[in-house]
Amino acid sequence: MEKHRHNQCLLDHQSLTTNPIYRTFLPIERFAAGVYTHSNFFIVQKEIFNSIWSCFHLAVIMENEVEVYLIKDKKKSSWKDIKHKRVGGGENYYSDYLESLSDLSPSNYFKVMFNQKEDFITCSCMLYIQQGFICRHIFYVFNIKEIDIIPSNYILRRWRHI
């Protein structure tokens, strides 16, 4: 039991006094490194990294004061599932584009709902609900909105340094 306590103290000290290697240029990654323990930071870092290299948005739709992002994740679904349609220009461009998105099934994209006034964001992948970590789809939206810190209500106390 004493050996286990000693190892835990060493890991706590290492997590508090050292910085991990960063994989991206994003300030939110540095913020996460300062908040999470090392083992949990590596989980979050993977999501941040994948938000840059595997996600893109298909559309942004305003519903009342909520921005709804339809996010395509290259790692979570196959490209052949998307039916590509040619959308012409002109007056009806936006409505034609939204109509073309109606052919997408929910398994082909993730829906991120973001309300900045109420400090609320949620994703249809439900990673935060299931595991307590923000997903790559939410980090993608944070990157678009130039949000450099993770809101404190989305960092569970059990994952923090202190």
N, C-alpha and C positions, 0 to 999 in steps of 0.2 A: 504494500500500500504506500509506503514511503517513497519507493522508486517512482510510482505513478504520479504522486504529488510533485516530486522533483522535476519529472519530465514536463508536467503541466506548467510549472513555474518557468522552465526554460522556454517553452513555446510562447507563453504570455509575454515574457521579456523580449523575445525575438520579434513578435508581432508588434509590440509597442515601439521598439527602437530601430527597426530597419524598414526600408522601403522596397517593395517588390519592383521587378522590371516592368516598365510600361510597354504596351503593345500598340497604342494609338497616340495621336496628337491631341486628343480631346481633354479639356480641363475636367470634365466630369469623371474621367478615369482617375485622375489625381485626387479628386475629392473622395471618390470611393475608397481609394487606398488609405486615406486618412481616417475613414470612418469604420470600415469593416475589418475584422480579423483577417489575417493572411489567407487562411483556408477558404473563408467565405468571399474574400475579395477575388480570388481566382475564378470563382463561379460567376461573379458579377462581371469581371473583366472579359470572360468569354462571351457574355451577352453583349457587352459594349462593342467588342471587336466584330462580332457577327452582325451587329446593327449597321456597321459601316459597309461590310463586304457582301452581305447576303440579302439585304432588305432594300426595297424601293416602294414608293407609293403609287397606286393606280389612280387615286382620286382623293380630294378633300371636299367634304360636303359640310355645309353649315346647317345645323338643326338647332333652332333657337340660339342659345349662346354656346352651344357645344360644337366643337370641330370634330368631325368624324373622318378619320384617315383609313383608307383601305390599303393595307400593306401586303405586298407580295413578298414572301420569304422563299428564296431559292433553295434553301436547305430543307424546308418543311413540306413542299409540294412540288410536283413536277411541272415543267413548262408545257408539256403537251396537253395539260388540262385546260389551259386558257384558249378560248376561241378568239382569234384576232379578227377584228373587223376594221374596215377602212371607214374612217369618220371624215366626212367632208367639212369644208370651212363654211363660213356664212353665218347667218343669224342664229341658226339652230345648232351650232357647233356644240355648246355645252349640253343641251338636252339630248342630242344624238349620242354624245359621249357617255352620258349617264345611262342612256338606254342600252348602249353596248356593254356596259358593266353589269346590267341586269342578267346577262347570260352566265355570269360567273356564279358558281355555287360557293357557299360559305367555306367549303373545304379548300378553295383555291386562294384565299386571302384571309388576313386577320383584320379585325375591326378595332381600331383604337379610338376611344372617345376621350376628348380632352377639353376640360373647362378650366381655363387659367384663372378666372375670377374666383371660383370656389376651390381652387387648388385640388382638382379631381382629375384623375386619369385612370383608365381601365382598358384592358385588352381582352379580346375574345379567346386568346390562348390560355388564359387563366393561370399562368405560371405564378403570379404573385399570390393568388388565392391558394394554390396548391403547395407552394414551397417557400413563399415569403421573400422571393427575389424578383426584382423588376425584370421584365423580359426584353429581348432585343427590339421588339416592335415599339415598345414605349421609349427605349433609348434612341431609336431612330427618330421618333417625334421630338424628343428632347433636343436632338442634334439640329433638326430643322428649325425649331423655335429658339435655338441658341440658349438653352437652359444649361447652365454649367454646374449646378448642384442638384443632388437628389433631395426632393422634399422630405423633411424629417418624418412625416407621417408614413412614408414608404420604406423606412429603415427600421426593421424590428429590433427591439432592444437586445434580444438574444444574439444577434449577429454583430453587434458593435464591439469596439475595443473595450469601452468602459461601461 
